[in-house]
């Protein structure tokens, strides 16, 4: 089924073919308290926070959702939201939605987010 392929692709090429994927590096994974390194943009939730680790660098209205680019440490993450949450320049923090599971699979190196 398409949803299963989207959520549990057989490899990273398939994952990226079906949509954007945030690759979370080791230092960012530790900062965010994540146990995985690959998240779809809709899996991340933003919250404005003057002391947050991320800065919104772009916000684009895309019809039924907003697309944000957030710089945190040395990475840029794509984040999708249904409501306006931030503007470029805003500091933000993240949490991972339990509605959208992380992308997992045997093809990902186990030590990539150690």
N, C-alpha and C positions, 0 to 999 in steps of 0.2 A: 504493500500500500504506500502511496506517496508520502503520507505523514511519517511513517516509519523510516522511509529512506531519508527524508529531511532531517529527522531527529537522530537517526543512527546510520549515517552513510557508511559505505564500505571503505571509503578512503577520503583523503582530504581533497582530491580533485573533484570528487562527486559532491562533497560538502560545499565547496566553493562554487561549483556549477549551479547548485540549487539556491544559493544566496550568500550574502556576506557572512564571514566568520571572523570573530575577534580571537586572535591568538594572544593569550595572556602569558607573558614571560615570567620567569621564576620570581623576580623581585616584586613584580606587580601582583602575582598570585599570593605571595606572602602578605603584602600590604592589604589586599582585599579579603584575605582569609579564605581563599578558594581552594578547592581540592581538584580542580580541573583547569585546563588551559585553553579550552575552546568553547566560546559562547556565541550564540547568535545575538544580533543587536537587540532583539525583543526580550532577551533574557535579563538584560541589565536595566535597573531602575535608577533614576537620578533623583537626588534631593539637593536643593540649594543649601550650601553650608559654607560660610565665609572661611572656615578652617579645613574645608574638604581637600582631598589630595588631587582632585582634577580641576581643569579649567576648560570650559566650553569654548571651542575655537570656531565652531560654525553651527548654525541652526537653519534648517531648510524645511519649509512647509511642503509636504508631498501629498496633498489631498486628504486622505483619511488618516494620516499619521504625520509626525514630525521626525525628521532625521537630524540627530546631533552628532557632531564630532567632538570628542573630549580628549584632551591631552592629559596624561597622567604618567609621572616619571618620564621615561623616554619613549612612550608609546602613544599612538592615537587609537581610540576606540570608537566604533560606530554604535550608537544607541538610538533605538526607536521608541517613541512615546505617542500616546493617543491625545495627550493634552499638552499645551505649552507649559514647560517646566523651568526653562532657563533661557538666557540670551548669551551671545558671545561675550566672553569676559567674566561670566559668573563662575565662582568656585562651587564645586559640587562633590558629593560623595556618592557612592554606589551601593546597591545591594542586588543580589541575584534573586529574581522572581522564581518561586517554586512552581509556577505555571509552565515554565519553559525549561525543560531539562538541559543540562550541558550536553554538548556533543561528546560522545565517548565511543571508543572502538579499540579493537586489538591492534590496529595499525598505528596508533599513536605511541611514540616512545614513552616508556614508563618514567624515565628520569627527566623528562623535559620540563617539569615544573617542580623539581626538587628544591 
